[in-house]
């Protein structure tokens, strides 16, 4: 490939590569090895060759997988195996995922017995987008209602004071995190695509997106430092401790392209400006100039990072960076973003694909050599991650 994004021929080749990677490598691997024909749902911890490492099921993964298969059905081809896979994951969620208060467990046994409930509600966000995509695929309003209910639960537990247990004693060190806002943007965007700009918990999907972006800009983005913080004090100030100084370049680039997507969708220039500013600053913080690829964690003041995996290369930040840089180039035509896209594309496709068994490695050492397994509690390359070109 000639790596010239201004060349329509190259863009066509790039689109074909991403499409083929998704449709002929990633999704067939999970259809063949992951689907649980006995208990429904998808088994989430697989080794390179597809053999099962652990039968416990992540409920994050059930929603993500169902959304991926249903979205492929809605946007690529109406294949019965994709729709069946999505339906299987949602059937498992509906039978075994919900606690009595409507909150979803984080993990269950293969058969569906509860194992772990976590304080946050990302399982609900992924379930919401899955139900919305499946509702569009099937025309069944009951799934749309489940999507709205899941998002309402997500909003309630994420933003209603006192419902989510604090991570740190709030009287000692009050703090707030960006995660719920960022995932809230993507969830509202996906519900809007599949259900329309519906009202949930008193506001439309677009209104929720506006609120989340405003709070990210107001409290978490530090333009003077060129960083997007993960955790801040309630007034937005930086907390000068390990957690408070931590940057996650992958999260930041993901957030950047969510905001860029919204700006392009609605023609909102202020969102485009914000998304580009986040991308510009966090690319500089995240890219490993020695070995290539994106660091997992950095420190806002360039101090040592507490987590020992801080310099590992995970698959998902590179997916986010591929999207963010390509989207930024589409919006601006700036050669800088084309160059960054080439860097992350070339590094990713040189290191993550498994030449022996197919699909991608999930986790690499800093130098790009493989570390551990194919799947786990959260891993799956999704349709949204590889169909942007």
N, C-alpha and C positions, 0 to 999 in steps of 0.2 A: 504494500500500500504506500501511496505517496504522502500521506499524512497532511494533505491540504484540504481543510474543511471548506474552503471556498470552491472547491471542485465538486460539482454535483456527482460525478462518477465515484469519487472517494466516499462521499456521504452515503451513496447507495451501497458500496461495499461494506461500510461500517454498519449500516442498518442491517444488512444481511448477516454479518458476523454476530451481532447482538441477538438477532432473532433466532439464528441457528443455535447459538449457545443456549438460549433459553428453551427452545422448543425441541431440540434434538439431543440435548445433553442433560441439562439440569432437571427439567420436569420429568423426562422419562426415567431418570434415576430414582426419583421419589415415588413415581407411580409403580415402578417395579419392586422396589425394596421397602418403601415406607408404609404403604397402605395396609391397614390391619383388616384382613378379610374376615376375621372371627369376631372382633369386638367393635368394629368401626373405628373411625379416626385414623390418625397417622402416627406411626412410631417415630420418635424424634432423635434417638441416639443411635446413629449408624456408623460403622467403620467404613474405611475406604471402599471395600468391596461390597458394601451394602449389608453386611451381616450385622445383627443386632447386638449392640453393646449393653443396652439397658432398656427394659420394657416400660419403665415409667414414662408417662406422657405429659409433656408441657402443654398447658392450655393456651399459652401465647401462640404456640406453633399450630394448634388446631385452627385458630382463627386466621392466622397468616396464610396457612396452606389453603383453607377454604376460600379466602379472598383471592389468592393467586389463581386457583383453578377456575373459579367463577368469573374472574376478570378475563382470563384467557378465552373462556367460552363467550363472553360478551363482546370482546374486542378483536379476536383473531379468527376463531372458527367454532361453530357450535358442535363440538365433539362430545359424544355421550360419556366417554371415559373421564373427561375433565369435569363435567357436571356431576357425575356419580361420585367422583373423589371429593368434590366440594360438599355434596350432600352427606357423605359419610362422616366427614369432619364435623359438620354442624349437627348431625344426629347424635354423635358422641357428646358434643358440648351440651346439647339440650338434655340428654339423659343423665349426664354425670358431672357437668361443669359447675352448676349453680348451687351455692349455699342457700339457706332458707331466707336470707335477707336480699337475695338477688345478686350478690357479689359472686364472682367466679373464683374458683380455686386457682392457684398457680400451677400445681402439679397433682396428678392422680396416678394410681396404678394402671396397668394396661387394661384391666377390666373396668376401671372407673371409680375405684374407691379413693376417697380424699387422702392426700398426703400433706399438702402444704397450702396455707393461705398467706398471701403477702399483703403488706400494708397498702401498696399502691394498686391501681386499677387499670393497668395496661392490657390485661387479658380482656377486659370489657371493651376497650377501644378496638382491639383487633377482632373481637366477636362482632362488634357493631358494623365494621366495614365488610366483614364476611357476609353477614346477614343481608346487608344492603345490596351487595353484588349478586347474591343468590336470589334475592327478590326480583332484581331486574332480569336475571336469567330465566327464572321460572314464571314470573308474573304473579307469584303468590304473595298476597298482601300480608299474610301472617309473618313472613320473614321481614318485611319492611317494618312491621310493628315491633318485632324483636330488636331490629337495628336501632330504632328510636329509643326503645327501653334501655338497651345496653348503653347508648350514649348518655342518656339521662342519668344512669347509675354512675357512669364515668364522671360526669360533671359534678354530681352530688358529692361523691367521695373525694374528688380532687380539689374542689374549691369551696365546699361548705365547711365552715370553721368547726373544728372539733371532731370531724368524722375520721380523718386519716391520722393515725397515731404518728407523732413526730419522730423523726429519725434521731434527733438529739434533743435533750431536755430544753424546751423552749424558754424557760425562765433563766437558764444559764447562758444559752447561745441561740437566740432566735435566728432562723434562716428560712429561705424559700428556694426551691429548685426550679429549673427550666423545663424539666421533662414533661410535666403535665401540660404545659402551654404548647410545647412543640408537637407532642403527639395529638393534642387537641386540634391543632391546625390541620394535620393530615387527616384525622378522622372526620372532621367537619367537611373537608374538601371531598372526600370519597363519598360521604353520605349525599352531598349536593349533586355529585355526578350521577349517582344511581337512583336517588329518591326525589331530586329537585331541592330547591332551597327551602326545605321544610323547617318549621319552628319546633324546637325541642327545648324544654325547660324555659320557655318564655322568649327565646330568641331564635332567629333564623341561623342556618349554618354560616352564612356570610357574616352575620353579626358576631357570632362566636369567633370566627377567624380574625375579625377586626380587633376584638378585645385581646386575643392572645398575642397578636403581633404587636399591638400597642404596649402591652406589658413587657414583652421581650425587649423592645426598643427602650422603654423607659427604665427598666431595672437591670437588665442583664448585658446589654451591649455597651461596651466601653470604647467609644470612638478614639479617645486619646491614646489608648493602648492597642487599639485594633484587635480586640478580643471579645468573644462571647463567653460569659461566665456560665458555669454549671450551677453554682450555688452562690447566693448573695444574702446580705442582711435584708430585713424587710424594707429598709429605705434604699436598697440597691447598692450599698457600699460593699467593698471587698472585705471578706473575713480572712484575716491574715493567719490562717492555720492550714494544715494539709488539705482538708476537704475544700475549704473556701478558696484556695489558690489554684485548684485543679482545673485545667482546660481539657476538653475532650474534642479534638479536631474533627473526628467523624460526626459527632452530634452536631457540631457547629455548621459543618458543610451540609448536613442533612437539613438543618433548620434554614440555612441560606436558600437551598433550592425550593423548600416549601414556600418561602416568602417570595422568591422570584416567580414561582409558578402562579401564586396568587396575583402578583403584580401584572403578569402577562395576561392572565385570565380576565382581569377586571380593568386593565389599562391604567393601573394606579402607579404613577411614577415614583411616589415616595416609597412604595414597597420595593420597587426595582432598585432604587438607590440603597435602601437598607440591606437588601439581600446581597448586592454586589459588595458593599462595604464589609459585611460579615465574611463573605467568601475571600476577599482580598487579604484581610487581616489573618484569618485562620489558616489559609493556605501557607502563609509565611511561617506561622507557628507550627504547623503540622508536618510539612514535607521534610523527609530525612535526606539532607543534601549529601550524606556520605554513602548510604546504601540504597537510597530510593524508597518509595513507599511512604505511608503515613504512620507517624507515631500514634499510639493509642492515647496516652496522656502526656500533657506538658504542664509546667508550672507558670502561672501568669508573670511571676517575677524572675523566671529562669533559675529557680532553685531546684534542688533534687525533689523527685516525686516519690511519694510513699509506696505506691503499688509497684510490686516487682515486675509486672507484665507491661509496664509503661512504654517500653520500646518495642513491643511485639507488633506484628502487622496482622490485623484481623481483616477478614474478607469484606465485612459490611462497610467500613469507612471508605474503602476503595470504590465500592458500588456507588456510594453517595457522592464521592468526588467526581466520578465519571459523569454522573448526571449533572451535578452542579456546574462543572466547567463547560460541559456541552451546552447546557441551557443558557449559561451566561454568554457564551459565544453567539448563540442564536439570537439573543436579545440585543447584544451590543455590536457584534461583528469585530470585536477587539481581538487582535492577534495574540495578545497575552493569554486569553482564555483558551484559544486553540492550542497554544504551546503547553499549557498546564494539562489540558485534556490529553494531549499526546503522551505526556509524561506518565500520568496515572494509568492511562489505557495500556501503554506498552509494559509498564512494570506489572500491572495486574495480570495481563494475559501471559506474561513470561513466568509468573510464579504461582498463581493460584490454581490454574487448571491441573487436574490429576491426569497425566498422560496414560496411566495404566488402567484406571477404573472409570474415568470420566467424572463429571461434576467438578466442584472446586474444593480445595482444602479450606478449612475454616480459619485456621490459625497458623501463622508463620513466625519463625524467629526474626530478629531484626534484619538479618542478612537475606531473608527470603526463603530459607530452607523450611520444610514443613515441620510443624510441631506436633499437633494432635489430630483428633478424629474429624470426620466429615460433619456430623451433626451434634446436637446437644439440646439444651432446653430452649434455645432461641433461634438457632441457625436455619435459615432458608433463604436462598436467593429468590426474590419474588418477581412477578411480572412487571411491577412498577419499576424495579431496579434495572431492567435490561431492555426496555422498549421505548427509550426516549429519543434515540437518534432519528 
